[in-house]
Amino acid sequence: MSRIAYVNGRYLPLTAAQVRVEDRGFQFGDGVYEVVHLHRGRFTDEDKHLDRLDRSLGELRITRPVSRAALAGIIREVVERNRLHANGLVYIQITRGAARREHVFPAARTRPTLVVTARAIPAFPRDVDAWATAIITGPDQRWDRCDIKSVNLLPNVLAKQAAREAGAFEMALVDADGMITECASSNLWIVDAEGRLRTRPLGHEILPGCTRAALAELLADERVTLSETAFSLEELRRAREVFITSATSFVRPVIAVDGDPVEDGKVGPVTRRLFAAFTRHVQGALSNAA
Ligand SMILES: Cc1ncc(COP(=O)(O)O)c(C=O)c1O
């Protein structure tokens, strides 16, 4: 069965789905996106993702192409037409539309471009030890509005490629002050040498991860206290536990940083507990599916 994409009001086979050459997403990276995980017909943290999409659009002054309710309907239709009944990802991309190439915003009547695609992914990880991965570190070369989920992902692409070439999954990004911001496509957390769970506070330097927010809400039940304080590369190297969060990684243990094992190179107890808590969250999330 060929995959189906939604483009500006039409559902088309992926191979026939197109945006215009002068689309500002293609010409300038002038657009935003979201990725929502789907588990057995249920979207994980859908409201958080749609809220963040609204915020990204607002920050860039891109007009929303359809109402929120209509968008919720479209993503369900794309899921349905792709017969995604197990695990999947839905991608939503909105650009400022197609217009004669000029940096300044096009005429107000220019219609934003809306693309929704979906694809199946492997089953939700059951075994936290098998889900563990390795990261490397490198300079954060991005702009200073990383809180906007823009389709401008060139530094992230280069960072992920460098990680892949080093046999790792992610790159933890280090700012000019030697502090960790986040990873190329995930937020980074540590249990520091003193046993405190830490992740960088929200600000322009990181994406406000929906998984980060959902996990933070689950911590009280786990009787774990979160310290939202930036940590340095040195602190990352000395951490007892390290893990990443994202809509596609969920809670993913990191057992090696730059080739050195984190503590004894095994998944630590806090990460194990939070992986289990997030798994329950994904499986029990209130169904928003049609
Ligand atoms: C740079 C960056 N940080 C963090 C995240 C995690 O965000 P979320 O949990 O909403 O997927 C992502 C997700 O793609 C990302 O690209």
PDBQT file of the ligand as one rigid body, heavy atoms in Angstrom, charges set to zero:
ROOT
HETATM    1  C1  LIG A 301      16.233  20.095  19.195  1.00  0.00    +0.000 C 
HETATM    2  C2  LIG A 301      15.191  19.269  19.866  1.00  0.00    +0.000 A 
HETATM    3  N1  LIG A 301      15.116  19.268  21.196  1.00  0.00    +0.000 NA
HETATM    4  C3  LIG A 301      14.208  18.534  21.862  1.00  0.00    +0.000 A 
HETATM    5  C4  LIG A 301      13.300  17.733  21.178  1.00  0.00    +0.000 A 
HETATM    6  C5  LIG A 301      12.300  16.922  21.953  1.00  0.00    +0.000 C 
HETATM    7  O1  LIG A 301      11.014  17.472  21.813  1.00  0.00    +0.000 OA
HETATM    8  P1  LIG A 301       9.714  16.546  21.923  1.00  0.00    +0.000 P 
HETATM    9  O2  LIG A 301       9.818  15.853  23.239  1.00  0.00    +0.000 OA
HETATM   10  O3  LIG A 301       8.592  17.500  21.872  1.00  0.00    +0.000 OA
HETATM   11  O4  LIG A 301       9.765  15.613  20.764  1.00  0.00    +0.000 OA
HETATM   12  C6  LIG A 301      13.333  17.698  19.782  1.00  0.00    +0.000 A 
HETATM   13  C7  LIG A 301      12.383  16.869  19.047  1.00  0.00    +0.000 C 
HETATM   14  O5  LIG A 301      12.422  16.739  17.864  1.00  0.00    +0.000 OA
HETATM   15  C8  LIG A 301      14.292  18.488  19.105  1.00  0.00    +0.000 A 
HETATM   16  O6  LIG A 301      14.368  18.498  17.767  1.00  0.00    +0.000 OA
ENDROOT
TORSDOF 0
